[in-house]
Amino acid sequence: MSKDHSPTANLPRKLSDPSLLQSQSHIGGEWTGASGGETLAVTNPADGSHLGDVSALSAEDSTLAVDAAHKAFPNWAGLLPQERAAFLRKWFEEISKNREDLALIMTLEQGKPLSEARGEIDYGASFVEFYAEEAKRPNIEGVTSHLPDAEVEVWREPVGVAALITPWNFPLAMLTRKAAAALAAGCTVVAHPSGETPYSALALAELAKRAGFPAGIFNVVTGSAPVVVEPWMSDKRVKAVSFTGSTEIGKLLYRQGAETVKRLVMELGGHAPFIMFGDTDIESAVDEAIKAKFATSGQDCLGANRFFIEKPVYDEFCKQFAERTAALTVGPGLDDCDIGPLMHEKAVAKQEEHVADALAKGARLLVGGKRHDAGSLFFEPTVLADVPADALIMQEETFGPVAAIASFDDEAEVLQRANDTEYGLVAYLHTQDPRRIYRASRALQFGMVAVNRTKVTGAPVPFGGMKQSGLGREGSRLGMEAFTEIKYVCRDWA
């Protein structure tokens, strides 16, 4: 296989450290090209310009990553927890030190504003720092024996090779959140980043090398997702799979993983409700609504999709929210505007479809509603009012900068409407009534509930959803569970 890893990207702004820009996959500690020389083009969504090309590995090439990870596993699992922690800590320091370059790479390949990219670097690094500490605590649990003359212990042991499949909307943080937990548990990793945003993952591989990771511990394979991932799903040596992406693809991986009974962690689609009762300060609720809807240009599984506002404050909320939305700036991520480009044409077409459908069914357009003149992948921040329940936007995840608002009369009604979805990732609740906060938080069928705020995620908390929004949790100590086996030892002293 080719070992030529000369960068082929054409960035409009120079990196302080050009060696962070890698174009080859990283397997067994080496930069590795496709055996047939195939490459995958990467473009800047802000203007469609060609950023560069990365290796597009074949199924046979992809299997070599599992070979390397499987070979490296016994030594990595056999390290003292403190030793694995030291590698993770050094990786965290390398990520933090290169924050500005990593943010620039992300903005160019993903499109998000630079300030949001910097925030993602900090967020992603926090998982590495957190699991550097958790790596030291693989607890052995003593259990009171149920048998005479026996001692009982419960051990946690790493499962083996873990496959990580990450999306384009958070190309660095989704990988560190998965990889840091797996590595802390003692697993080795094969990772496949989205073909639209591979450079962030390859930069992480470069920084892992600088952190001194042994060969084969952290492997990154670029190329077509079906070609790269399918061999992993049938490979018995791959014991765990962690995926972030659509529910449709999650179900496919679920079926593929059944044959070898893999451990699965899946963070899938979202369709978040934003519920505001009349006892809430409207201005503060609007502030939070803007954050909940328009972060990452709406391309966020946590993004609020359905806004339910109690009737006494409905008109005023709509007025203020539309005014704030109209003031948002739109442009390339390098200009650090509020709203950047969407990832591809399909995403823009979905915004158009949802807006047209809602208007045809009686919704009112308060602001926006069409493509923005900043470029072909830009869409105006949009607010729709009086959106009926049968509109597509009330049924599907929009994944873009379009907000749908409807009114409600009472608590029981809005909770039923909020729960009327196959998704259950996050819900946003705004009220000052402590009893209602408790009742509604209990009743909402979502893995996470944000009360009177938007930002709730972070390394110490379990991230994940209910229903068809996923399986398992990422972050917190619970994020290591899928990467460990439980071993029960019952011992008699002869």
C-alpha positions in Angstrom: 0.0 0.0 0.0 1.1 3.5 -0.7 2.7 5.4 2.2 2.7 8.8 0.5 0.9 11.2 2.8 1.7 14.5 1.2 -1.3 16.9 1.8 -3.3 17.7 -1.3 -5.7 20.3 0.2 -6.0 23.8 -1.1 -6.9 25.9 1.9 -7.8 29.6 1.4 -6.2 30.4 4.8 -2.9 29.0 6.0 -2.5 26.8 9.0 0.1 27.6 11.6 1.0 23.9 11.5 0.5 22.5 8.0 1.3 18.9 9.1 -2.1 18.8 10.8 -3.6 18.5 7.3 -3.3 14.9 6.3 -4.8 13.2 3.2 -4.1 9.5 3.9 -5.8 7.1 6.3 -4.0 6.2 9.5 -3.5 2.5 10.0 -1.1 0.8 12.4 0.8 4.0 13.1 1.4 4.7 9.4 -0.2 7.1 6.9 -1.7 4.8 4.3 -3.2 5.4 0.9 -5.7 3.2 -0.9 -4.1 0.2 -2.5 -5.5 1.2 -5.9 -4.8 4.9 -5.4 -8.4 5.9 -5.2 -9.3 9.2 -3.6 -12.3 11.1 -2.3 -12.8 14.8 -3.1 -13.5 17.2 -0.2 -15.2 20.6 -0.9 -15.9 23.7 1.1 -19.7 24.0 1.5 -19.5 27.8 1.7 -18.5 28.2 -2.0 -18.1 24.7 -3.4 -14.4 25.1 -3.9 -12.2 22.0 -3.9 -10.3 21.7 -0.7 -8.4 18.6 -1.5 -8.5 14.8 -1.7 -8.2 12.1 0.8 -7.6 8.3 0.4 -10.7 6.2 -0.4 -9.8 2.8 1.0 -11.2 -0.5 -0.3 -12.8 -3.2 1.9 -9.6 -5.1 1.9 -7.7 -1.9 3.0 -10.3 -1.3 5.7 -9.8 -4.8 7.1 -6.1 -4.0 7.6 -7.1 -1.4 10.2 -8.9 -4.1 12.2 -5.8 -6.3 11.8 -3.7 -3.5 13.3 -6.2 -2.8 16.1 -6.6 -6.4 17.0 -2.8 -6.9 17.1 -2.4 -3.9 19.4 -5.2 -4.7 21.7 -3.5 -7.1 24.2 -0.7 -4.7 25.0 -3.0 -1.7 25.3 -5.5 -3.6 27.5 -2.6 -4.8 29.6 -1.3 -1.4 30.5 -1.9 0.0 33.9 -4.9 2.3 33.9 -2.6 5.2 34.9 -0.5 4.5 31.8 -3.5 4.7 29.4 -4.6 7.9 31.3 -1.2 9.5 30.6 -1.6 8.9 26.8 -5.1 10.4 26.9 -3.9 13.4 28.9 -1.1 14.1 26.4 -3.7 13.8 23.5 -5.9 16.3 25.3 -2.9 18.7 25.6 -2.1 18.4 21.9 -5.7 19.1 20.9 -5.9 22.1 23.1 -2.6 23.5 21.9 -3.7 23.3 18.3 -7.2 24.7 18.8 -7.0 27.5 16.2 -5.8 25.3 13.4 -8.3 22.6 14.2 -11.1 25.1 14.2 -10.0 26.5 10.8 -9.9 23.0 9.3 -13.4 22.3 10.7 -14.9 25.5 9.4 -13.5 24.9 5.9 -14.7 21.4 5.6 -18.0 21.6 7.5 -19.0 25.3 7.1 -19.8 26.2 10.7 -18.8 29.7 11.9 -15.3 29.9 13.4 -16.6 30.7 16.9 -18.7 27.6 16.9 -15.8 25.5 15.5 -13.6 26.8 18.4 -16.4 25.8 20.8 -16.5 22.3 19.3 -12.7 21.9 19.7 -13.1 22.8 23.4 -16.1 20.5 23.8 -14.3 17.6 22.0 -11.1 18.1 24.1 -13.1 18.0 27.3 -14.1 14.3 26.7 -10.4 13.3 26.3 -9.6 15.1 29.5 -12.5 13.6 31.3 -11.8 10.0 30.2 -8.1 10.5 31.1 -9.3 10.6 34.6 -12.0 7.9 34.3 -9.3 5.6 32.8 -7.8 5.3 36.3 -11.1 4.0 37.9 -12.0 0.7 36.2 -13.6 -0.4 39.5 -13.6 -4.0 40.8 -16.7 -4.3 42.8 -16.8 -6.5 45.9 -20.1 -8.3 46.4 -21.3 -9.8 49.6 -21.1 -13.6 49.0 -24.3 -15.6 48.9 -22.3 -18.8 49.4 -20.4 -20.1 52.5 -16.6 -19.9 52.3 -16.7 -18.0 48.9 -15.5 -14.6 47.9 -17.2 -12.8 45.1 -15.9 -10.0 42.8 -17.2 -8.3 39.6 -14.6 -7.1 37.1 -14.8 -4.8 34.1 -12.6 -5.8 31.2 -12.3 -4.2 27.7 -14.2 -5.9 25.0 -11.6 -5.6 22.2 -11.6 -3.6 19.0 -14.2 -0.9 18.8 -15.5 0.6 15.5 -16.5 4.3 15.6 -18.6 5.8 12.8 -19.0 9.6 13.0 -21.1 12.3 11.2 -20.2 15.5 9.4 -22.0 18.0 11.7 -19.6 17.6 14.6 -16.5 16.0 12.9 -14.2 16.3 15.9 -16.3 16.1 19.1 -18.3 13.0 18.0 -15.0 11.2 17.5 -13.3 12.2 20.7 -16.5 11.5 22.7 -16.4 7.9 21.4 -12.7 7.3 21.1 -11.7 8.6 24.5 -14.2 6.4 26.3 -13.2 3.3 24.3 -9.5 3.9 24.8 -9.9 4.6 28.5 -11.7 1.3 28.9 -8.7 -0.5 27.3 -10.2 -1.0 23.8 -8.4 -0.2 20.5 -10.2 1.8 17.8 -10.9 1.8 14.1 -12.7 5.0 13.1 -14.6 6.1 10.0 -15.3 9.8 9.6 -17.9 11.2 7.2 -16.5 11.5 3.7 -17.6 15.1 3.7 -15.5 16.1 6.7 -12.5 13.7 7.0 -9.7 16.3 7.7 -10.7 16.8 11.4 -10.5 13.1 12.1 -7.1 12.8 10.4 -5.8 15.8 12.4 -6.8 13.9 15.5 -4.8 10.9 14.3 -1.8 13.1 13.8 -2.1 14.5 17.3 -2.5 11.0 18.7 0.8 10.2 17.1 2.4 13.2 18.7 0.9 12.1 22.0 2.9 8.9 21.7 0.0 6.5 21.1 1.4 3.0 20.2 0.9 1.8 16.7 -2.6 0.3 16.0 -4.3 1.9 19.0 -6.1 4.7 17.1 -6.8 4.0 13.4 -8.7 6.3 11.1 -10.0 5.0 7.7 -11.4 7.3 5.1 -13.5 6.5 2.0 -17.0 5.4 1.1 -19.0 4.5 4.3 -20.5 1.2 2.9 -17.1 0.1 1.6 -15.2 0.9 4.8 -17.8 -0.1 7.4 -19.4 -3.2 6.0 -16.3 -5.4 6.6 -16.2 -4.2 10.2 -19.8 -5.2 10.8 -19.2 -8.8 9.8 -15.7 -9.1 11.4 -15.9 -11.1 14.6 -12.9 -9.2 16.0 -14.9 -6.0 16.1 -16.7 -6.3 19.4 -18.4 -2.9 19.7 -19.8 -0.3 17.3 -20.6 3.3 18.2 -22.5 5.3 15.5 -23.8 8.8 15.3 -26.1 9.5 12.4 -29.6 9.0 10.9 -32.1 6.5 12.4 -32.3 4.9 8.9 -28.5 4.0 8.8 -28.6 3.1 12.5 -31.2 0.4 11.8 -29.1 -0.9 9.0 -26.1 -1.2 11.3 -28.3 -2.8 13.9 -29.2 -5.6 11.5 -25.6 -6.0 10.3 -24.3 -6.2 13.8 -26.8 -8.9 14.8 -24.9 -11.7 13.1 -21.9 -11.3 15.3 -23.8 -9.9 18.3 -21.9 -6.7 18.6 -22.2 -4.2 21.4 -24.0 -1.2 20.0 -24.1 2.5 21.0 -26.2 4.6 18.7 -27.0 8.3 18.7 -29.6 8.7 16.0 -32.2 11.2 14.9 -33.9 13.9 17.0 -37.1 15.9 16.7 -36.8 18.1 19.8 -39.9 20.0 21.2 -39.4 23.5 22.7 -42.2 24.0 25.2 -42.9 27.5 26.7 -45.6 28.1 29.3 -47.0 31.6 29.9 -45.3 32.1 33.2 -41.9 32.3 31.5 -40.1 35.6 30.8 -40.5 35.9 27.0 -37.3 37.7 26.3 -35.2 35.1 28.1 -37.1 32.3 26.4 -36.5 33.8 23.0 -32.8 34.0 23.8 -32.8 30.3 24.5 -35.0 29.5 21.5 -32.5 31.2 19.2 -29.7 29.0 20.6 -31.8 25.9 20.5 -32.8 26.3 16.9 -29.9 27.9 15.0 -26.7 26.5 16.5 -24.7 24.8 13.7 -27.1 26.4 11.3 -29.8 24.1 12.6 -27.8 21.0 11.6 -27.8 19.6 15.1 -29.6 16.5 16.4 -30.3 18.6 19.5 -31.8 21.4 17.5 -35.3 22.4 18.5 -37.7 21.5 15.6 -41.2 22.0 17.0 -42.0 25.1 19.1 -45.1 24.8 21.3 -46.0 28.2 22.9 -48.9 28.7 25.4 -51.7 30.8 23.8 -51.6 33.8 26.2 -48.0 34.6 25.1 -48.0 33.1 21.7 -48.3 36.2 19.6 -45.6 38.1 21.5 -43.2 35.1 21.4 -43.7 34.8 17.6 -43.1 38.6 17.2 -39.9 38.6 19.2 -38.6 35.3 17.9 -39.1 36.5 14.3 -37.4 39.8 14.9 -34.4 38.1 16.5 -34.2 35.5 13.6 -34.3 38.3 11.0 -31.3 39.9 12.6 -29.1 36.8 12.3 -26.2 37.2 9.9 -25.6 34.7 7.1 -22.3 34.0 5.4 -19.2 31.8 5.2 -17.9 30.4 8.4 -14.6 32.3 8.0 -16.6 35.5 8.3 -17.9 34.1 11.7 -21.6 34.9 10.8 -24.4 33.4 12.8 -25.6 31.1 10.1 -23.2 29.2 7.7 -23.9 27.0 4.8 -25.8 23.7 4.9 -23.7 20.6 4.1 -25.1 19.7 0.7 -27.9 20.3 -1.8 -30.1 17.6 -0.3 -30.2 19.5 3.0 -31.2 22.8 1.3 -33.9 21.0 -0.8 -35.4 19.6 2.5 -35.7 23.1 3.9 -37.6 24.2 0.8 -39.8 21.1 0.9 -40.7 21.7 4.6 -41.5 25.4 4.1 -43.6 24.8 1.0 -45.5 22.0 2.6 -46.2 24.0 5.8 -47.4 27.0 3.9 -49.7 24.8 1.7 -51.3 23.5 4.9 -52.0 26.9 6.3 -48.9 28.0 8.2 -47.8 31.7 8.1 -44.3 32.7 7.0 -43.0 35.3 9.5 -39.4 35.6 8.1 -37.1 33.9 5.6 -38.4 31.0 3.6 -36.0 30.7 0.7 -32.3 30.2 -0.3 -30.0 33.0 0.7 -28.0 34.9 -1.9 -24.7 34.1 0.0 -24.4 30.9 -2.0 -26.1 27.8 -3.3 -26.0 26.0 0.0 -27.2 28.9 2.2 -30.8 29.1 3.4 -32.4 32.0 5.1 -33.1 31.6 8.9 -36.9 31.0 8.7 -39.8 31.2 11.1 -43.2 29.6 10.4 -46.2 30.3 12.7 -49.5 28.4 13.1 -48.0 25.2 11.7 -50.5 22.4 11.7 -49.7 19.0 13.2 -49.9 17.2 9.9 -47.1 19.4 8.3 -44.0 17.5 7.3 -41.9 19.7 9.6 -43.9 18.6 12.5 -43.3 14.9 11.6 -39.7 14.9 10.4 -36.3 16.2 11.6 -35.6 19.3 9.5 -31.9 19.6 10.2 -31.7 23.2 9.0 -32.5 26.8 10.0 -36.3 26.5 9.8 -38.4 26.9 13.0 -42.1 25.7 13.2 -44.3 27.3 15.9 -47.7 26.2 17.1 -49.9 27.2 20.1 -51.3 25.1 22.9 -54.0 25.4 25.6 -52.9 23.3 28.5 -50.2 21.1 30.0 -51.7 17.7 29.2 -52.2 18.7 25.5 -48.7 19.9 24.9 -47.0 17.0 26.6 -49.0 14.6 24.4 -48.1 16.5 21.3 -44.4 16.7 22.3 -44.3 12.9 22.9 -46.1 12.2 19.6 -42.9 11.2 17.7 -40.7 8.2 17.2 -37.8 10.2 18.4 -36.8 10.9 22.0 -33.4 12.6 22.2 -33.9 16.0 24.0 -36.8 18.3 25.0 -36.7 21.9 26.0 -39.0 23.1 28.8 -39.6 26.6 29.9 -41.8 27.4 32.9 -41.3 28.8 36.4 -43.7 26.5 38.2 -41.6 24.0 40.1 -44.4 21.4 40.3 -44.9 21.6 36.5 -41.2 21.3 36.0 -41.2 18.0 37.9 -44.4 16.7 36.2 -43.3 17.6 32.7 -39.8 16.3 33.1 -41.2 13.0 34.3 -43.8 12.9 31.5 -41.5 13.8 28.6 -40.3 10.7 26.8 -36.8 12.0 26.0 -33.4 11.0 27.2 -32.5 14.5 28.1 -34.7 17.4 29.3 -33.3 21.0 29.4 -35.3 23.2 31.8 -35.1 27.0 31.2 -31.9 26.7 29.3 -30.4 25.2 26.1 -26.9 24.0 26.8 -26.9 20.9 28.9 -24.4 18.6 27.4 -20.8 18.0 28.6 -18.3 15.3 29.3 -19.6 14.4 32.8 -23.2 13.7 31.7 -24.8 10.8 29.9 -25.8 11.8 26.4 -28.4 9.8 24.5 -32.0 9.2 23.7 -35.1 7.0 24.0 -37.2 5.3 21.4 -35.7 5.5 17.9 -33.2 8.2 18.9 -30.7 5.6 19.9 -29.2 3.0 22.3 -26.8 3.5 25.1 -25.2 6.6 26.4 -22.0 8.6 25.6 -20.2 10.8 28.0 -20.0 10.3 31.8 -18.9 7.0 33.3 -21.8 5.3 31.5 -20.1 6.1 28.2 -17.5 3.4 29.0 -20.1 0.6 29.5 -20.4 -0.5 25.9 -16.7 -1.0 25.7 -16.4 -3.2 28.7 -17.5 -6.8 29.6 -18.6 -7.8 33.1 -16.8 -10.8 34.5 -18.0 -12.4 37.7 -15.4 -14.3 39.8 -16.5 -16.6 42.6 -13.5 -17.8 44.6 -13.0 -20.5 47.2 -9.8 -20.5 49.2 -8.8 -24.2 49.2 
